[in-house]
């Protein structure tokens, strides 16, 4: 599957990015109170959440998927659509202010909806920005696409309804 995905990706002229070793920055203040991730999904975040929780002794959440979490701790499709259409409007600002204010350090979350719903913009204007770290995850695009295809992520009947403008 990954080879097939790689062949399809090449049709669009995609070049695999050069591998740049990650560099750690030390602020002198020690461990961050809050750790978040930016990524496209299917990049190893469940593993990362477990790793952070096991090694940093923090509350580490992959995706808060409890029924009562949607719309509060877990971003919803409506948040993604709203942010990507209207930007950081009043409703999104209120959502993020409530969401970030409810977090208790130390806390880590690896969740693909964070960046898609305005995490960076929200953090920049929050009181926890200087106490937060953001991990940017990248994965070989062909392997990532193969993972999407293997899970049949884009064949779900609800996908067009979630993302089409009405």
N, C-alpha and C positions, 0 to 999 in steps of 0.2 A: 504494500500500500504506500509506504514512504517513497519508494522509487517512482511509482505512478504520480504521486503528488509532486515530487521534484520535477518530473518531466513537464507536468502542467504549469508549474510555477515558472519554468524556464521560458515558456511561450510568451510570458509577459515581460521578459527581460530582467527578471529579478536576479540580483547578484547576492549571494550569501554574504552578510557583513563580515568584515575582518574581525577576528576574535581579539578583543582587547581585554587584558586581565583586569579584574576588578581591583580597585584601589580603595582601601579603607581610609577614612578621614577621622582623625581623632580630635575632638573638640576640647579635650581636657576635663570635661565634666563627667566622664564615665558613661555608663549605659543610658540610652534614651529611655524615657518613660513610655513612649508610644512608638510602635513600629508598624508601618503600613507597606503595602506592595503596589506596584504598577506593572501590569502585564496584560496580555490578550486572553488569557485563559489557556488551559491545557499545558501549563508550563511547570508543573511540579509543586503547586502551592499547598496541596494537602500534606505532602512530605515536609515542606518548609514550615508549615504551622506546627507539625509534630516536633520537628527539629528545634525550633525556637522555644517551644514550651518545655521540652526536655532539657535543653542546655542553658537557658537563661532564667529559668524559674519565673516565667511570666504567664499570665493568662493569654493563651494563644488560640485564636479562633480561625478556622478555615473559612467557612461560610455559615453564618448564623441562620440555619434553615428551619428553625422551629416555627410553627404556625403563627405564634404571636410576635415573631421577629420581623416579619415582612412589613415594610413601611416604617419600621422604627430602627432596629439595628441593621437590618438587611435592606439594601436598596431594592427597589422594584423596577420593573420595566417602565412604569410611568415616570420614575425619576430619571432614568436614562434618556427616555424620549424628550422629556422636558428640558433637561440640561443640554442635550445635543441640539435642540431646536431653539430654545430661548436663552440659554446660558445660565449664569448664576443670578436668576431673578429672585424676587422676594420669597417665593415658596421654597426654592432650593436653599437659599440662605438660612431660612428658618429650620429646614430639615437638618442641615449640617450643624447649625448651632446647637440644636437639641441633641443630635447624635454625638457630637464630640464632647459636649458637656456631660453626657451620661457615662463616659468612659472613666475607668479608675486605673491608675498606673499600678504596676507595670502591665502593659497591654500590647498585644500584637495581633494584627489581622491580615490574613492573606486571602483576598477576595477579589475576583476579577471585576466586580461592579464598582469598586472604589474609584478608580480613575475615570471610568465611563460616566460617572455621575458627579464629577467635580471635586474629588478629594484635594487635589493640589490647590485649586482656587480657594477651597474652604479652609485648608490648613494655613495658607498664606495670610488669611484674615482672622486667624484664631489665636487664642491665648496659649495654645499648646505647640505652636510652630517650632519654637526654639527647643522644645523638649521632645521633638519627634524626628524619626528617621524614616526614609522611604527607600525600600529595596526595589530596584528595577530588574525584573526577571526577563531573560530572553531564552528562547529555545530555537533549535534548528527549525526553520519554517516548514520544511517538508515533513518532519516528524510531527510538528504541531498540527499540520493539515491532516496527516494520516490519523492522528488521534481524534480530530473532529469527525472525520469520515467514519472511523471505526465505531464511534458512539452514535452515528447518524444524527448529529447535532442540528444539521440544517434541513432535515427532511421532516421535522415535526410540523404538523399542520398549523400550530399556533405561531410559528416564527413570522410568517408574512403579516399576520394580524397584529403582532406586537410592534413591528417596525414600520409598517406602511402608514403614511400620513393620510388622515381622513379629513 
